[in-house]
């Protein structure tokens, strides 16, 4: 597909979670995601954010009030603001916690994960109506170091059930920080909260974020493509968390992708 053909392409960027550090990450979002994709075709921007007044997270060392004007730094084609905490009962948080606490912090990190998964599904309801061909799902509290244009371009040549994810920090599953998706892969990635209890019944040790994502992509027949693009977490005070972007070993990558391809083949032949 040439550049002259790309003008009719439809893309979407979806932001999810808490815009706690958007003032620090905005320039990288514009430079490495939004501006390049505007050149590629018709781009729409959507977001689901929590209207969180303060943050108290011993695991990340964050404690203090959050700037409520941060989310207004971006322009959206669709935006949902939700009060934090309301999703926990709806999603069965107590039952999820009864299967185990992978982080061992009295459910605080697990609560954050449930909020993230709930945010993604709410975001999905906005993006679905736009019917984009390629979707970038991105946390707003990440400092993006690499231009996502090449990977997005490649997705116009891939089947809709394809996903590109970072090739670092797979932690027994696959990286769940951000993703570039074909439309069908986007639906699977964004709505995976629906499979939480299936995963918990099939696996021991509670709801582990990276392993849960790997389970869902395999079960739904989404083909995984690792890509080396990096993004650092940024705390609410602007502190950039030191990260290891070392790709997972070749042997681990081969094993995971072999499992993924087998699962995709089984789903395709159902």
C-alpha positions in Angstrom: 0.0 0.0 0.0 1.5 3.3 -1.1 1.3 6.7 0.7 -1.3 7.9 -1.8 -3.5 5.0 -0.8 -3.1 5.6 2.9 -5.2 8.8 3.1 -8.4 6.7 3.2 -7.2 4.6 6.1 -8.9 4.8 9.5 -6.9 4.8 12.7 -7.8 5.3 16.3 -5.7 6.0 19.4 -7.3 5.0 22.7 -5.9 6.2 26.1 -7.0 4.5 29.3 -6.4 4.7 33.0 -5.4 7.7 35.1 -3.9 10.8 33.3 -1.7 11.4 36.4 1.4 12.6 34.5 0.0 13.8 31.2 1.8 17.1 31.5 5.1 15.2 31.5 4.3 12.8 28.7 2.3 14.9 26.3 5.2 15.9 24.0 6.2 12.2 23.5 2.5 11.3 22.8 2.3 14.0 20.1 5.8 13.3 18.6 5.7 9.5 18.5 2.0 8.6 18.2 -0.4 11.3 17.3 1.5 13.4 14.8 2.8 10.4 12.8 -0.6 8.8 12.6 -2.3 11.9 11.4 0.0 11.8 8.4 -1.0 8.2 7.8 -4.8 8.6 7.4 -7.9 9.6 9.3 -7.1 9.6 13.0 -9.6 9.7 15.9 -8.6 10.0 19.5 -10.6 8.4 22.4 -10.1 8.1 26.1 -11.5 6.6 29.3 -10.1 8.2 32.4 -10.7 8.0 36.1 -11.5 11.3 37.8 -9.1 10.5 40.7 -8.4 13.3 43.1 -5.4 11.9 44.8 -3.0 8.9 44.7 -1.6 6.8 47.5 0.5 3.9 46.1 3.2 2.6 48.4 4.4 0.3 45.6 5.2 3.2 43.3 6.0 5.7 46.0 3.3 8.1 44.9 1.3 10.0 47.5 -0.5 13.3 46.8 -3.2 15.2 45.0 -3.6 14.9 41.2 -4.1 17.8 38.8 -7.7 17.5 37.6 -7.0 19.6 34.5 -4.4 17.1 33.0 -6.9 15.2 30.9 -7.9 18.5 29.1 -4.4 18.7 27.6 -5.6 16.4 24.7 -8.4 16.8 22.3 -10.8 13.9 22.0 -13.3 12.5 19.6 -14.9 10.7 22.5 -14.1 10.8 26.2 -15.5 9.0 29.3 -14.7 10.2 32.8 -15.5 7.7 35.6 -15.2 7.9 39.4 -12.6 5.4 40.7 -13.8 2.5 42.8 -17.2 2.1 41.3 -16.1 -0.7 39.0 -14.8 -2.9 41.8 -18.1 -4.3 42.9 -19.4 -4.5 39.4 -16.3 -6.6 38.4 -16.4 -8.9 41.4 -13.2 -7.6 42.9 -13.6 -9.5 46.3 -14.1 -12.7 44.4 -11.0 -12.0 42.2 -9.0 -11.3 45.3 -10.1 -14.6 46.8 -8.1 -16.4 44.2 -4.8 -14.8 45.4 -2.9 -11.6 45.5 0.1 -11.8 43.1 1.6 -8.6 44.4 1.1 -9.3 48.1 0.1 -5.7 48.9 -3.4 -6.4 50.3 -5.0 -6.1 46.9 -3.9 -2.5 46.0 -2.1 -3.5 42.8 -4.8 -6.0 42.0 -7.4 -3.2 42.4 -5.3 -1.1 40.0 -5.3 -3.9 37.4 -9.1 -4.3 37.6 -9.5 -0.6 37.1 -7.2 -0.8 34.1 -9.2 -3.7 32.6 -12.5 -1.9 33.2 -11.1 1.3 31.6 -10.1 -0.6 28.5 -13.6 -2.1 28.1 -15.2 1.3 28.5 -12.8 2.7 26.0 -13.7 -0.1 23.6 -17.4 1.0 23.6 -16.2 4.4 22.2 -13.8 3.0 19.6 -16.1 0.3 18.2 -18.4 2.8 16.5 -15.5 4.4 14.6 -14.6 1.0 13.0 -10.9 1.8 12.6 -8.6 -0.6 10.8 -5.7 0.0 13.2 -5.9 0.9 16.9 -3.2 2.0 19.2 -4.1 1.4 22.9 -1.8 3.5 25.1 -1.4 4.5 28.7 -1.1 8.2 29.1 1.4 7.9 31.9 4.2 6.5 29.6 7.0 8.5 28.0 7.1 7.0 24.5 10.7 6.8 23.1 10.0 5.4 19.7 7.9 6.4 16.7 5.0 3.9 16.3 4.4 4.8 12.6 6.4 1.8 11.2 4.5 -0.7 13.3 1.2 0.9 12.4 2.1 0.8 8.7 2.8 -2.9 8.9 -0.6 -3.5 10.4 -2.3 -2.5 7.3 -0.7 -5.5 5.7 -1.6 -7.9 8.5 -4.9 -9.7 9.2 -7.2 -7.9 11.6 -6.6 -10.5 14.3 -2.9 -9.4 14.7 -1.3 -7.5 17.6 2.1 -5.9 18.0 3.3 -5.6 21.6 6.7 -4.6 23.2 9.3 -7.4 23.3 10.5 -6.6 26.8 9.2 -7.3 30.3 6.9 -10.3 29.4 7.0 -11.7 33.0 5.8 -15.1 32.2 3.2 -13.8 29.7 3.5 -10.9 27.3 3.9 -7.1 27.9 0.6 -5.3 28.6 1.8 -1.7 28.7 0.5 -0.7 25.3 -0.4 -2.3 22.0 -0.9 -1.8 18.2 -3.9 -3.8 17.0 -5.9 -4.8 14.0 -9.6 -4.2 14.7 -10.4 -7.8 15.8 -7.3 -7.9 18.0 -8.3 -4.6 19.5 -11.7 -6.1 20.5 -10.0 -9.1 22.2 -7.3 -6.9 24.0 -9.8 -4.3 25.2 -12.5 -6.6 26.4 -10.4 -9.3 28.1 -11.9 -8.5 31.5 -14.8 -10.7 30.4 -12.4 -13.7 30.7 -11.0 -13.0 34.2 -12.9 -15.7 36.0 -12.2 -18.3 33.2 -8.5 -17.5 33.7 -8.7 -17.7 37.5 -10.4 -21.1 37.4 -7.8 -22.4 35.0 -4.7 -21.0 36.7 -3.3 -20.8 40.2 -1.9 -17.7 41.9 -4.4 -15.0 41.2 -4.8 -12.5 38.4 -1.4 -11.9 37.0 -1.5 -9.1 34.4 1.0 -10.3 31.8 0.1 -14.0 32.1 -3.6 -13.1 31.8 -3.0 -11.2 28.6 -1.1 -14.1 27.1 -4.0 -16.4 28.1 -6.6 -14.2 26.5 -4.7 -13.6 23.2 -4.2 -17.3 22.8 -7.7 -18.3 23.7 -9.2 -15.8 21.2 -6.7 -16.6 18.4 -4.9 -13.3 18.2 -1.6 -13.6 16.5 1.3 -11.9 18.5 4.0 -9.8 16.8 6.8 -8.6 19.1 8.2 -5.2 18.4 11.0 -3.2 19.9 9.6 0.2 20.9 10.1 1.5 24.4 8.1 3.6 26.9 9.0 4.5 30.4 6.5 4.9 33.3 6.2 8.5 34.6 5.0 9.1 38.1 2.6 11.9 39.1 5.6 14.1 40.2 7.3 13.8 36.8 9.8 11.1 38.0 10.7 8.8 35.1 11.0 5.2 36.3 14.3 3.4 35.3 13.3 0.6 33.0 14.9 -2.4 31.4 14.1 -2.6 27.7 16.2 -5.7 27.1 14.2 -8.0 24.8 13.2 -11.3 26.2 15.6 -14.1 25.3 15.3 -15.7 21.8 14.4 -19.1 23.4 11.6 -17.7 25.4 10.3 -15.7 22.5 10.3 -18.8 20.3 8.4 -20.9 22.9 5.8 -18.2 23.5 5.2 -17.6 19.8 5.1 -21.3 19.1 2.3 -21.7 21.7 0.5 -18.6 20.3 0.6 -19.9 16.7 -0.7 -23.4 17.8 -3.6 -21.7 19.7 -4.4 -19.4 16.7 -4.5 -22.4 14.4 -6.9 -24.3 16.8 -9.2 -21.2 17.0 -9.1 -20.8 13.2 -10.2 -24.4 12.7 -13.1 -24.5 15.2 
